[in-house]
């Protein structure tokens, strides 16, 4: 799956440039022949650029909600899962350390396991 998205990256880049160029060119032609006004021209330019950006990064998009104004990339989902896992490991280390402060019985083995897990996650 990774190799497929990497091989599509140059095609997506070229397609995005072509679509944006066509949209901008058509917008310029329409304003030159007085078919549209300046606000419509600016809107068409912005839409052309946004379509180009969307096509360029279409293989990286996890979900898109125009009504909410929300764009979630696939890499962000992976990063979010990694951050949650790292947070759990930090919480585990903190809990074993605070356990030593609150009670006399200190579980050194649990703390060492938690620290080792945290080291694995950060490397």
C-alpha positions in Angstrom: 0.0 0.0 0.0 2.8 2.4 0.8 4.6 1.8 -2.5 1.3 2.5 -4.4 0.8 5.8 -2.7 4.4 6.8 -3.3 4.2 5.9 -7.0 1.0 8.0 -7.3 2.7 11.0 -5.7 4.3 12.3 -8.9 1.1 11.7 -10.9 -0.9 13.5 -8.3 1.5 16.5 -8.3 1.3 16.8 -12.1 -2.5 16.4 -12.1 -2.9 19.0 -9.4 -0.7 21.5 -11.3 -2.6 20.9 -14.5 -6.1 21.2 -12.9 -5.0 24.4 -11.1 -3.5 25.9 -14.2 -6.7 25.1 -16.3 -8.9 26.6 -13.6 -6.8 29.8 -13.4 -6.6 30.1 -17.1 -10.4 29.7 -17.6 -10.9 32.3 -14.8 -8.6 34.7 -16.6 -10.4 34.2 -19.9 -13.8 34.7 -18.3 -12.8 38.0 -16.6 -11.0 39.2 -19.8 -14.2 38.7 -21.9 -16.3 40.3 -19.1 -18.4 37.2 -18.4 -17.7 37.4 -14.7 -16.9 40.1 -12.2 -14.0 40.4 -9.8 -15.6 38.6 -6.8 -16.4 35.7 -9.1 -12.9 35.7 -10.5 -11.4 35.6 -7.0 -13.8 32.8 -6.0 -12.8 30.7 -9.1 -9.1 31.2 -8.4 -9.5 30.1 -4.8 -11.6 27.1 -5.9 -9.0 26.1 -8.6 -6.2 26.2 -6.0 -8.2 24.2 -3.4 -9.0 21.6 -6.0 -5.3 21.4 -6.9 -4.4 21.0 -3.3 -7.1 18.3 -2.8 -5.9 16.3 -5.8 -2.3 16.6 -4.8 -2.9 15.2 -1.3 -5.8 12.9 -2.1 -3.9 9.8 -1.2 -3.1 11.1 2.3 -6.7 12.1 3.2 -8.4 10.0 5.9 -11.6 12.0 6.0 -13.0 15.3 4.9 -16.0 17.2 6.2 -16.7 20.5 4.4 -19.6 21.4 6.7 -17.4 21.1 9.8 -14.3 22.4 8.1 -12.4 19.3 9.1 -9.6 17.5 7.3 -8.0 14.5 8.8 -4.9 13.0 7.2 -3.9 9.4 7.5 -0.6 10.2 9.1 -2.4 12.2 11.8 -4.4 9.1 12.7 -1.2 7.1 13.1 0.4 9.8 15.1 -2.6 10.1 17.3 -2.5 6.4 18.1 1.3 6.7 18.9 0.7 9.6 21.2 -2.0 7.8 23.1 0.2 4.8 23.5 3.1 7.0 24.8 0.7 8.7 27.2 -0.4 5.4 28.6 3.3 4.4 29.2 4.0 7.8 30.9 0.9 7.3 33.1 2.1 3.8 34.0 5.5 5.2 35.1 3.9 8.0 37.0 1.6 5.6 38.8 4.4 3.3 39.9 6.4 6.2 41.1 3.6 7.7 43.1 2.9 4.2 44.5 6.3 4.3 46.1 5.6 7.7 47.7 2.2 6.7 49.1 3.0 3.3 50.6 6.0 1.5 52.0 5.8 -1.4 49.6 7.5 -0.3 46.4 7.1 -2.4 43.3 10.5 -1.9 41.7 9.8 -4.5 39.0 6.7 -2.8 37.8 8.5 0.5 37.6 11.4 -1.0 35.6 8.9 -2.6 33.2 7.1 0.7 32.7 10.3 2.6 32.1 11.5 -0.1 29.6 8.2 0.2 27.8 8.5 3.9 27.7 12.0 3.6 26.3 10.8 1.3 23.5 8.1 3.7 22.5 10.4 6.7 22.3 13.1 5.0 20.2 
